[in-house]
Amino acid sequence: MTDIEQHLADLEDRGLYRRMRLVSGPQGARVLLDGKPVLVMCSNNYLGLADHPRVREAAADAARRWGVGSSGSRLISGNMTVHRRLEKRLAEFKGTEAALLFGSGYLANTGIIPALTQPGDVVFSDELNHASIVDGCRLSRAEVFVYDHGDLEHLAWGLRQARGTGSLIVTDSMFSMDGDFAPLEGIVELAHQHDARVMVDEAHATGTTGPGGRGAVAAAGLTNEVDVIVGTLGKSLGAYGAYVACDTQMARYLVNVARPFIFSTAPAPPVAAAAAEALEILIEEPRRVQRLRQNSELFRRELNRHGFEVDPTGAHIVPLITGNAESAMKMTETALERGVFAQGIRPPTVAPGLCRLRLSVMASHKQDELRAAARVLAAAAKGVGFTPDTGMPGEFAPPARFIEDTDDQDGLASVA
Ligand SMILES: Cc1ncc(COP(=O)(O)O)c(C=O)c1O
């Protein structure tokens, strides 16, 4: 057995082996998954914009006008108008002097943290920050102090120990696997006291939280207090890529120092144009954000009604903790049999023992669909020994006219 075979076998033994499922047709609230129609409860396409007609058209139009590739780093091949326009609109939307595009949120986080720290500095990072922040910390060569999740006292203690050292505090605003929020006011206050910079990742709060979907930093009135706000274009904004909202000096600094900006090809014009159009839709139609909030409340109430312990006032990301990986995956498979797709999440995405179904609500879900999903999940939970009061274990009924896009089914149901 090679070491790779051994590693794969080991992952299978531990219930941690992953495979990709095939989606035929566009991403939406319903998809054809491995050939079967399902209701999607684990997408980051929170506002349903990934297949919006205007967004599709913007991408197609951009491909006609500007072609498909950006041909290189913007510092080498030149800054395209489509990038500059998107950055201008993002800065206006976020209320900052500037915005700067990155290829993805992963690239933004792994580029910005090393850019803002030197060996000998200390990065303070919440223990539940996204993997891209963890990797950014590792790449930085600074010392990393991981503070307990949302624990301001622990953070303050760490900052006191690091007195006199250059510091950066970095946190998700809405945590990707739990849907809870960082204590931003307290973090900013501590940063002031200890002369530290603050970087906030709004990947899941952009388009979902705050005034018109402007994020949790805007909701807290802290836009001018946070040095770097990261947001993604591949979640609520339905496209791909990421941005940093900051002041002009910071943007100029990142252009010169952030390695993924310097050494990676700029976002493709159709993708940038699609994100720009999605942003216009978000600005024109704040009701999408309200709808997401209403749907989230309804879904959480429904889960509660079926016996799940879920905060009825929480966000659109809803974790159902199963503990071990086997239960999570069994629940996923049972729900899938009944037409609901809720991917189980296992280590290393979450800590061992905290496996879960990470459910996410979309503005484009219908209320009946959310009720049906809660019912199906309750029945699936029973199957792994949970005892929520499930009532009637329901089957999610696919609609009479499901989008039967079988054109791109190539018989490869999965990468085995
Ligand atoms: C909090 C957070 N930051 C960054 C990222 C990475 O963004 P991208 O998918 O654009 O690389 C994610 C992705 O899930 C995320 O959840």
The ligand as an SDF file (V2000), in Angstrom:
LIG
                    3D

 16 16  0  0  0  0  0  0  0  0999 V2000
  -15.5210   32.9500    6.7950 C   0  0  0  0  0  0  0  0  0  0  0  0
  -14.9860   32.5630    5.4550 C   0  0  0  0  0  0  0  0  0  0  0  0
  -13.9640   33.2520    4.9430 N   0  0  0  0  0  0  0  0  0  0  0  0
  -13.4390   32.9540    3.7480 C   0  0  0  0  0  0  0  0  0  0  0  0
  -13.9450   31.9220    3.0000 C   0  0  0  0  0  0  0  0  0  0  0  0
  -13.3090   31.5770    1.6930 C   0  0  0  0  0  0  0  0  0  0  0  0
  -13.9560   32.2490    0.6760 O   0  0  0  0  0  0  0  0  0  0  0  0
  -13.8570   31.6930   -0.8370 P   0  0  0  0  0  0  0  0  0  0  0  0
  -14.8190   30.5650   -0.9180 O   0  0  0  0  0  0  0  0  0  0  0  0
  -14.2110   32.8820   -1.6690 O   0  0  0  0  0  0  0  0  0  0  0  0
  -12.4520   31.2620   -1.0320 O   0  0  0  0  0  0  0  0  0  0  0  0
  -15.0220   31.1890    3.4680 C   0  0  0  0  0  0  0  0  0  0  0  0
  -15.5740   30.0960    2.6240 C   0  0  0  0  0  0  0  0  0  0  0  0
  -16.3900   29.3200    2.9660 O   0  0  0  0  0  0  0  0  0  0  0  0
  -15.5580   31.5010    4.7310 C   0  0  0  0  0  0  0  0  0  0  0  0
  -16.5540   30.7960    5.2380 O   0  0  0  0  0  0  0  0  0  0  0  0
  1  2  1  0
  2  3  1  0
  2 15  2  0
  3  4  2  0
  4  5  1  0
  5  6  1  0
  5 12  2  0
  6  7  1  0
  7  8  1  0
  8  9  2  0
  8 10  1  0
  8 11  1  0
 12 13  1  0
 12 15  1  0
 13 14  2  0
 15 16  1  0
M  END
$$$$
